[in-house]
């Protein structure tokens, strides 16, 4: 018997994928805000974790795992195609090559760091959300959302930032990691009421509220939904 997923779940997967691909473009900009050193992806990347929370809460870990793999593979595809486009010689009259390459040319280590950080961070986020929901029998969504996001953000930052920004020095690197995690947590905490509302609407619309039971948390069991 073939497994089916809802249209709403598919749209959430699409939105999560768009957030991930966009964040990889926006991360090329570094700025400071109130003394905090941040990257441009801060505006969009935390949304992918919020969507991850919604999917994990409503549909369960197995659907969250499927959405993570979907976003991961589509991002890999975009990065690969972008490198091919960058490699194509530009027309003689085109003067945008330097700017185009700056945005879309991705070093292997940056691409690998981004993909690994997203995969590990999102998987940790979904697993923590699932395990806490099972332990609390579905209570205290707000607490699960904050703790799972903290775990996911920590895993993500500890993978991506050292690989990409190691050259800035240990002191600045630790400051950047701390700033990123703090800023993302504040972002997600501010949007928590909206996240709770979205979860409530999704549960009512989809008529589902999964509490994971005897399931595998192996992140490579992709087709187990």
C-alpha positions, 0 to 999 in steps of 0.5 A: 500500500502506497503512503500518501501525504496531504497537500498542506504537508507538501506546501510546508515542504516547499516553503521549508525548501525555499527558506533553506535555498534563500538562506544560503544566498543571503548568508554572504552578507555579514552585518552588525546589529546592536554590537552583534555580528550576524549574517543575512540568512538570519532573516529567513533561516529560522523560519525553516526551524519553525516549519520543522517544529510545525511539521514535527508537532502535527505530523510526527518525526517521520514526516519531518524527516521526509521534509528535511531530506526534500529540502536537503536534496533540492538545495544540493541540486541548486548549489550544483546547478549554480556552480555549472552556471558560474563555470559558463563563460559570460558574454563579452558585453556582460559586466555582471560576472564578478557580482554574479560569481560572488553570490553564486560561486560556492566553495566546496567547504562552504557548500558541504558545511551548509548542507551538513549543518542544515541536515544535522541541525534540523534532524536534531530539532525534529528528534528532540521535539518528537521525544519531548512530545512523547515524554510530555504526552503532547503538553507544553508545546512552547517549551518543546519548541524552544528547547528543540530549536536551541538544540538544533541551532546549536548543532547547526552553528557548531558545524557551519561556523567553524568550517566557514569562519575559522580564519577570523580567530577563535575569539571572534568565531565563538562570538559569532556562534553565540550571536547567531544562536542568541539571535535565532532563539530570540527570533523564534521566541518572538514568533512563538505565538504565531507558531502556536496558532499555525500548529493549532490551525494545522491540527484542526485542518488535518485532523491529526496530532501525532505522538510518535510511538515505536518508530526509528529515529534513524535519519536515513530511513527516508521512505518510512513515513 
